[in-house]
Amino acid sequence: MKKVEAIIRQEKLEILKAAIDHEVEVNGMTVSQVLGCGLQKGQKNHVRGQEVITTLLPKVSVSFILADEDVEQVIGLILDTCQSDECGTGKIFVYPIEEVIRIRTRESGKAALQ
């Protein structure tokens, strides 16, 4: 099992959700509002005539816990829906998951993912 976490632009979330619903058999996802900075190094804004540099920009973190055989398909879908030529498009992280346990039924492993 793997955890796939994508940090993406906020405006891409609904597009990604629609694509996931129609193209991949995923049993759930977790979405969090996050702040971060990378190569963008923030953005310049003007507030009351003063230049303000915002270094932490709003992004969305989307996480999936998947069977190993589903990882590449989900990564491909994230790339297809969220990729752009602009800096600050996002990143995808893949982590190994040792165990999953459903609290309600105490099922574990793949049975807990269903």
LOPAVEX-644467 format. One record per atom (N, C-alpha, C): x, z, y. Coordinates in steps of 0.2 Angstrom, whole numbers, plus 2048, in hexadecimal, padded with zeros to 3 digits. Layout:
BEGIN
XZY/...
# end
This chain:
BEGIN
8048007FA/800800800/804800806/8027FD80C/8057FD812/8017FE818/80480181D/800801823/8037FC828/7FE7F882A/8007F382F/7FD7F5836/8027F683B/8007F8841/8027F3846/7FD7F184A/7FE7EB850/7FD7EE856/8027EE85B/8017F0862/7FF7E9866/7F97E8868/7F77E286B/7F47E3872/7F37DD876/7F07DE87C/7E97DF87B/7E67E3880/7DF7E5880/7DA7DF87F/7DB7DA882/7D77D4882/7D67D187C/7DB7D2877/7DB7CF871/7D87D386B/7D57D986D/7D27DD868/7CC7DA865/7C77D8869/7C17D5866/7C27CF862/7C77CB864/7C97C5861/7CB7C685A/7D07CB859/7D37CE853/7CD7D184F/7C97D5851/7C37D884D/7BF7D284A/7BD7CD84E/7B97C884C/7BC7C4846/7C37C3847/7C77BF842/7C77C383B/7C87CA83C/7C97CE836/7C27CE833/7BD7CF836/7B67CF833/7B57C882F/7B77C3831/7B57BC82E/7BA7BA829/7C07BC82A/7C57B9826/7C97BD820/7C97C4821/7CC7C881D/7C87CE81A/7C97CF814/7C57D5811/7C97DC812/7C87DF818/7CB7E581A/7C67EA81A/7C77F0818/7C27F5817/7C27FA81D/7C67F9822/7C67FD828/7CC7FC82C/7CC7FE832/7D17FE837/7D080483C/7D680683F/7D680B844/7D880884A/7D5809850/7D7806856/7D880C85B/7DE80C85F/7DF811864/7E180E86A/7E0810870/7E280E876/7E9812877/7EE80E879/7F581087A/7F880E880/7FD811882/80180F888/80880D885/80B808888/812807886/81680288A/81C801889/8207FC88C/8257F9888/8277F3889/82C7EF885/8307EB88A/8307E5888/8347E088C/8317DE892/82A7E0893/8277DE899/8297E389F/82C7E989D/82E7ED8A2/8297EF8A7/8237EF8A5/81E7F18AA/81B7EB8AE/8177ED8B3/8157E88B8/8157EB8BF/8157E78C4/8157E98CB/80E7E88CE/80C7EE8D1/8057EE8D4/8067F08DB/8017EF8E0/8027F18E6/7FC7F68E8/7FD7FC8EA/7F88018EB/7F98038F2/7F48028F6/7F58048FD/7FB801901/7FD7FB8FF/8027F8902/8097FA8FF/8097FE8FB/80F8018F7/8107FD8F1/8167FB8EF/8177F88E8/8187FE8E3/8147FD8DE/8148028D9/8167FE8D2/81B8018CE/81D7FE8C8/81A8028C2/8167FF8BF/8138038B9/8178018B3/81A8068B0/81E8048AA/81B8058A3/8158098A3/81280A89D/80B80689E/80A80089A/8057FC89A/8007FE894/7F97FD896/7F47FE891/7F47F988B/7F47FB885/7F47F787F/7EF7FA87A/7EE7F6875/7EA7F986F/7EE7F9869/7ED7FE865/7F07FF85F/7EB7FE859/7EC7F9855/7E77F884F/7EB7F9849/7E87FD845/7EC7FF83E/7E77FE838/7EA7FB833/7E77FA82D/7EB7FD827/7E8800822/7EB80281C/7E97FD817/7EE7F9814/7EC7F480F/7F07F4809/7ED7F1804/7F07EF7FE/7F67EA7FF/7FB7EB7FB/8017E77FD/8007DF7FD/7FB7DD7F9/7FA7D67F9/7F67D37FF/7F37D8803/7EF7D6809/7F37D680F/7F97D980F/7FD7DA815/7FF7D3819/8017CE815/8037C8818/7FD7C481B/7F87C4818/7F27C181B/7F07C4822/7F07CB822/7EE7CF828/7F37CD82D/7F97CE82C/7FF7CC831/7FE7C5834/7FC7C082F/7FB7B9831/7F57B9836/7F07BC835/7EA7BC839/7EB7C0840/7EF7C5840/7F17C8846/7F57C384A/7FA7C0847/7FE7BB84B/7FA7B684D/7F67B3849/7F27AD84C/7ED7AF851/7EA7B5852/7E57B7857/7E87BA85D/7EE7BD85C/7F17C1862/7F77BE865/7FA7B9862/8007B6864/7FF7B286B/8047B3870/8047AF876/80B7AE878/80D7AA87D/8137A987F/8167AE884/8117B2886/8137B788B/8167BD889/81A7C088D/81E7C788B/8187CC88B/8197D1886/8147D6886/80E7D5881/80F7D087D/80A7CE878/8097D3873/80E7D6871/80D7DC86C/8127DC866/8117E0861/8167E185C/8127E3856/8147E1850/8117E3849/8167E7846/8147ED843/8187F283F/8157F2838/8197F2833/8177F382C/81A7F9829/8167FE826/819804824/81780581C/81B808818/819809811/81480F811/80F80F80D/80A81580C/80B818805/80D81E805/80E8217FE/8078227FA/8028257FE/7FC8267FB/7F6826800/7F08257FD/7EA825801/7E58297FD/7E282E801/7DD8327FD/7D6832801/7D18317FE/7CA831802/7C8838801/7C783C807/7C5843807/7BF844803/7BA840805/7B3841802/7B38417FA/7B683C7F7/7B683C7F0/7BC83E7EC/7C183F7F0/7C88407ED/7CB83A7E9/7C88347EA/7CB82F7E7/7D282D7EB/7D782A7E7/7DD8297EA/7DF8227E8/7E58207EB/7E78197EA/7E38147EC/7E380E7E9/7DF8087EB/7D780A7EB/7D580E7E7/7CE8107E7/7CC8147ED/7D08177F1/7CF81A7F7/7CF8157FD/7D280F7FC/7D180A801/7CB806801/7C78067FB/7C18027FB/7BB8067FF/
# end
